Amino acid sequence: MNQNQDDSYEIYDLRVEVVATDKPMVCEHTVGEYFELKGEKLSIPPGQTFSIYALGTLLAILPVKQRMTHQNDWITTDEFFACPDPNCGARFRIIRGEKRIQRHSEVTKVPLPT
C-alpha cells in the first residue's frame, strides 16, 4: 500500500437482541439476551448463551448491516430477523450503533490497488 493512501472506511457496531412475538419460543432463547459485534469481534455477556443455529442464520446478514447502505435499501430499514426454526417465535433485532473506523490493512494482507 502507498504510505499516503488512506485505507480507512466506516462500519457500524451492532447489537443483536432476542425479541418475543406472539408465538412461543422453543429454542431456549431469552427475551433481552444479546450479543454485540464491534468491528469483526463478537462478544456475548457472561452467563448468556446464543444458539449456534440462530447465529448461523444471522452471520450472513451481520457484515451487510455493518456497512453503509442507501436510505432506500431494505437492509437499512429492516431490523427484525426470524429464528431459523419455523416453530419458534423468537425474532432477533439488529441495532446499528456507533460508527467505527476500520482499516483495510488491519483485516487483510491483500494490498489495495495503487
N, C-alpha and C positions, 0 to 999 in steps of 0.2 A: 504494500500500500504506500502511496505517496505520502510523505510525512505531513504535507499541507492539506491532504484530503480528509474532510470530515466524514467519519464513518458512523455517526450517531443517528438514531431515529427514536421516535417516541412510541411507547406502548402503554396500555392501561394495566394497572394491578387489578386483579379480580377477586371477588369473594363469591363463593358458591354456597347458598343456604338451602337447607331442606324446608320445603313448604308443604303444608297439607292441602288436600282438596276434599270434596265431599265423599270420596271413596276411601275405604280403609287402606292403610299402608301395611303391606305384608312382607316387606324386605328388611325389617328391623331398623328402618330409618327413624330418626327422632327429630320432630319439628324444632327448628332453630339450630341444629348442628350445622357446621360449615367447615369449609377449608378455604385457604387463601392461596392465590397464585401471584407471586411477585417476581417479575421477570420470568425466569424459567424454573423457579423454585416453588414447589408446592408444600404447604405446611398444614397440618391438622393439629388442633389444640390437644394438649394432653388429656387423656381419658376418653377422647372421642374416637369413633371409628367411621369408616366410609366404605360402602360396598364396592368391591373391585368391578362388578358388573356395571353398576351405575357410573363409576369413574371411567370405565372403558368407553361407555357411550358418550360421556362428556369430553373426553380427551380430544376428539376430533374438532369440537367447536371452540375449545378454550383459546388456541392460538389465534383464531379468527376474531373472537371477541376482544382479544388484546390489541388488535390493530385498529388504526383509524379507518373508519368506513364512511361512505357517503350518507348524508342525513336521510335519504330515501331508501336506503338498503334495509332489508328486513333484519339483518344482523344487528343493525343499530338500534332498532326499536324492540325486537323480541327479547325477552329476558327470562321466560319460563320454559323449561325443558322437562320432558316426562321421564320417569323411571323406565328402563327398558323392559321391565316386567309388565305386561299389559293388564295384569290383575292388581297391580299396586297403584294406590292413589297418590303417591309422592310426586312432587314436582321439585325441580331444582331451579332456583332463581340465581342467575348470573348477574352480578352487580359490578359495573365498571367503577373503579375507584380512582386513585391518583394516577397521573401520568408519570412515567419514569423514562429516563434516557437510557437507552440500550446502545451498545456499541458492537458493530459488526465484528470487530477484532476480538471481542470478549466471548463470543459464542461460536465462532468458527475459525478455521485456519485457511479457508478458501479466500484468496485475495479478491478485493474489489477490482473491477475493471479500471484501467487507467484512462 
